[in-house]
Amino acid sequence: MKKSFLSLILIFTLTTFSLSADEGMWMLHLLKQQKYPEMKKLGLKLRDYDIYNPNGTSIKDAVVQFGGGCTGEVISSQGLVLTNHHCGYGQIQNHSTLEHNYLENGFWAMTKTEELPNPGLTVTFIDKVEEVTDYVKNCLERDKALDKDGILFLSPAYLKSIAKERVGKEFLENNAGADVEIKPFFDGNQYFMFIKKIYSDIRLVGAPPSSIGKFGADTDNWMWPRHTGDFSLFRIYADKNGNPAPYSPDNVPLKPKRWLTVSTQGANENDFVMILGFPGTTYKFYTSWEVAERRDIDNRVRINMRRVRQEALLNEMLADPQVNIQYASKYTGSTNAYKSAIGSNWAIDKRNFVMAKKRQQERLIGWAKKKNKTQFLAALDT
């Protein structure tokens, strides 16, 4: 199970079956100059504005952020959203009781009136992405008297405040469900602003039993290939004008700008394949010191704490069927992080990743000295 920590980023991972995967994360609004020509060579048939078009409809309008960090896909003209079973797991648990154990038996709404509301759950559409690096730097210079600790450049609260300042109070008040956020990239060396529309009436439509949706459970988690029916279905509701609105029996299914069709044909050898969604974060640019810290401090603490927590949770869950339901999502999330940390440390050691990073740093230092690029030397000055 992969949780998404760095939200509001759209990515592509592309491959053809006859070639090795071209791995990486690319911002949609920069796709044309970054990766689009290569994607065309690999077999992409779409135009660049079919994928991202802030002034019209495009595929990005059918790909949503589900909850706080998962990806969902709008797959019908009636606002039906497909996401992972583990992404909807908390909502399935919330509706489960001993009499109606949807975790164990699954749930299917036969009519729209049977669909179940989920207070606190949201679905977010990205309307537009803008680079605002210069704007943020100007704001930081203007507000430097407030930055006593030197942390405003990464402060979510500060970046949120200047994002609202940039779009204006009137824009947010006159557009139902509108929100705006500035996110730092590369540790504050680049900034992007995301203009969003957030829907809060999201109803559970269907989910398979955990024997399908969570097949393999913690044993198979973080292992591949997987054989899990890892899906659940929800529906977005809006007011009668199609605007975001709190839950109401009077709300109607959203008529989205764009939805995806689901093919039953599957993929053929040499077909172009890409993934569009909201990813987890990347630690690709970690230094050797950061890798060692992640292994020896962060992950070690996480493993030891989660082990104790899981033992306590499991004992209570095994003793009481009702508690088993109530703790199901917490336990699953805890074991997910626990196994991830164990696997991460195993991979770091197996690949001798700290030494590999040191060799990268040595090459960078050699290049920087040769080219007299002192700023790169300063970046590695610990």
N, C-alpha and C positions, 0 to 999 in steps of 0.2 A: 504494500500500500504506500503510495507516495502522496504526501501532504504538500500543499502549495503554500510556501511562506512568503515569497515575493510576489504579491498579487498585482493585478492590473498590467501585466506584461503579456503581449501576444507573441508566440514563438512559431518558428517552423523547424521541423526536423525532416529532411528529405532524403530519399534513397530510391534507387531502382534495384530490383532484386538481383540484377547481374553485376552490380557494383557495390562497393562498401559504402556504408552510410556516411553522409556528410552531416556531421553532428554540429549543433550550435544553436544559439538563440538569436533571433533577428527581429527587430522592431518592425511592425507592419508598415508604418509610414515611411520607413527608410528602405523598404524591401526593393524598390525599383533600382536604386543605385548600389545596393549591397549584394543581393543574391538572385534577383529576377532573371538576368541574362543566363546565368548558369542553370537555373531551374528550367528555362525554356529548352536549353540544350539537352537536358535530361528527360524531356518529354512532356513538360507542363503545357496544357492547351489553353489555360485561362490567360486573359489579359491582366496586367498588374492591377488595374482599377476594378476588376472583378473580385479581387481579394480584399483590397482596402480602398474605399472611396468615401471620404468624410462628407462629400456633397451629394451623395446618392446612395443607392443600396448596393451592398456587396456581401461577400461571405462573412465578413467580420460581424455583420448584423445578425447572423444566426448562431454565433458562438458567444456564450455568456459566461460570466463568472458566477458560479453557483455557490451561495453562501459566502463564507469568508475566504475561500481559496481553491475551490474545485472548478473544473470546467464542465459546462453543459452545452448541449446543442439543441436548438429549436428545430423540431422535426415535423411540425404541422402548421396549417393555417389557423389552428385553434390554440396556439401557444403551448403545445406539448413540448416538454423539455426532457431530453435523455441525459442522464448522468450516471456515475458509478454507484453501485450498491453501497460501497463504503462511504461515499459522499452523502448519501441519504440515510445512512445507518442511524444517526442520532434522531432523525425525525421518525423513522420506523420504530425505534425504541420508545420514543415519547408516546406513541399511539398504542403501544402494546400493553396488554394486561394478561393475567393468568387465563381469563376467559377468552380473550382475543389476542393471542400471542402471534403478532405479525412477524416478529423476528424468526420464529420457528416455522410458521405456516405460510408466510407470505401474505400479501394484500393486493386485491384488485378491485377497483371501483367499477361497477358495471354501468353506472350512469354518472353524469357530472355532479349530481346532488350527493353522491356517495364519496366524492373526493374530500380529503381531510385537510383542514387548514393547519398551518405551521407558524405560530407567532414567533417573530424574530428572524425567520428565514427570508433571505432576499435573493433576487436575481438581478445582476448588473449588466447592462449593455454599455459598451464603449462607443461613444459617438465620434470622438475625435482625439487625436494625440498630437501634441505640439512640443517641439524642443524649446525650452525656456531657460537655458543655461545662463545667458547674458542677463536676463531679467532677474534671476535669483541672485546672481553675483552683485548686481546693482542694489538689490534690496538688502543684502548682507552688508554692503558698504554703508548704506544709509542707516542701518540699524546696529552698527558695530558697537555703539555705546551700551546696547542691551545684551551683548554677547560676552558676558564676563567670563564664562567658562569655555568659550570657543567651541560650542557644540551646536549653534543654531543651524549650521550648514547641513546637519543631519537630523534636526529636530522635526518629528512629524507634525507637532502642533504649530511650529513656526511656518513650515512649508505649507500647511493647510491654510493658515491665515493669509499668506501672500498669494496663494492660489485663488482664494475668494476675492481678494483685493483686485486681482488681475481681471477676472471675469465680471466682477461687479455684483453688488447686492441685488440690483434689479433683475439681472439674468436669472439668478437662483430663485427669486421670489416668483417670477413670471413663467417659469418652466417647471411643472410638477415633476417631482422625483429627480430633478437635476442635482448633480453633485460634481465637485471638482477636486482634484488632488494633484499635488506635485510630488514626484518620487525621485530620490537621488540614485544615480547610477555610478558605478566605479568609485564608490566611497566619496561621493559628492563632487566628482570632476565633471559630471554631466547631469542635467535635470530634464525630465519630461513631465508635461502636464496632461492629465487624462480628464476629459469631460465625459461624464457618465450619466446614465439614466437608471434609476434603481426602483425595482418593483418589489413590493413587500407582501402582496397577497399571493402566496405560492402554496399550492395544494398537492398533497400526495395522491397520485393516480394508481401506481402499481409498483410492486416489488416482489421478486421471487423469494422463496424460503431461503434462510441462511445456508441450508445444505447445498444450494445452487449459487446464491449471490456471494457466499463467503466460503465456497468449497476449498478445502485445504487449510482453511483457517490460518492460525499463526505458523503452522509448520511450513506452509507453502509461501507465506508472505515474504516478499523480497527475493523470491526464487523464480527462475524462468526455465522452460516455458510454463505458463500457467494454464489451468483448465477450469477457470472460474466464470460463472455467469454473472459478472460484476456489473450489474446495471440496476437502475431504478428509474421510475417515470414520475414527473411532476408536471403541473400546469400553472402557467402565469395568468393571473386575473388582473383586470384593470377596470376603471370606471367606464361608463358607457361611451365616453369620448376617447377611450384608449389610453388614458393617462394613468400613471401610478397612483394607487389609493390604498389606504388601510383596508384590512379585511372587511367585507360587507357581503351579505347574501345577495345584494343587488349588483355586485360586480359581475363582469362577463369575461369569458376567455379572451386573452389578448389576440388581436390580429396583427402579427408581427410584420415588419417590413420585408423580412426574408426568412425562409426556412430551408432546411436541407432535406433532400430526399434520401431514403435509405435503400441502397441497392442490395438485392438478394443474390447477385451474380458472383460476388467476391472479387478478388484480384487475380490477374494473370501474371505469368512470368514476364518481367521487363516492363510492367506497368509503372508509371510514375506514382509515387506515394508521398504524401506530406501530412503533417500533423499541425493543426492550428489550435491554440488554446492558451490557458493560463498556467505557467509552469511553476515548479518549485524553483528555489534560487540556485545559483551556481557558485561554486568555490574555485572556479578554474584559475583565478588569479591569486590564489593564496601563495604566500611565501613559504619557505621551508619551516620557518619558525611558527607560522600560523597552522600549518599541517601538524606539526609536533604538538602544539597546544591543543588542537582539536582532539588528537588521539590520547594524549597523556593526562589532560585535565578535563575538558568538556565531556568527552565521551566516557571517560572513566567514572566521573561523577554521575553521569546520566545512567550508566549501566548499573551501578551500585544502588542508586536511589530507586530506579524503576524495579529492580529485582525485589526490594523490600515492599514497595507499593503493590506490586502484582501479587505477591504472596498473601498480603493482607486482604486485598480485594477478592482473590480467588477463594480464600477460606470462607468469607461471608457469602459469596455467590453460591458456593456448593451447599451451604447450610440452609438456604432459603430461596425457593424458586422466584418469589417476587423480587428479592434483592438481586437475583441473577439477571432479571430483566433491567432493573434500575441501574445496575453498574455495567451493563453490557458495552455501551459506547465508551465509557471511561477506560474500561479494561482493554478494549481493542486498541484505543489510541495509545495507551501506555505501552502495550506490547509492541506496537508498531515502532515507536521511538526506540525502545529497548533493543529490538532486533536490528534496526538500522544502525545503531551505534556499534553493536558487536560486529556487524558485517563491514562497516566502514573501517574499523580498526584492523580487522583481518586483511582487508584489501590494501590498506596503507602499508602494512608490514610485508605482505606477499609481493607487492610491486616495488618495495623499497622506495616508496614515494617521497619520503623526506630527502633522501639522497638525490633523487631525480630532480626535485625542486632546487636543491643546492647547485646542481650542474647547470640548470637553467639560469639561476642567478649569476653564476660565474661567467656564463656566456654573455649575459646582459652587461655585467660590469666591464668585461673586456671590450665589448662593442662601444659602450659609453665612454670609456677612457680613450679609445682610438678616435672616436668622433668628437671628443671634448663635449659630451652631453652631460654636464654636471647635474642636471635636474634628475636624471635617472639614477645617478649615484646617490643623491640625497634621498630618493624614494626607498632605497634599501639600507639607509643609514639607521641602524638600530642602537 
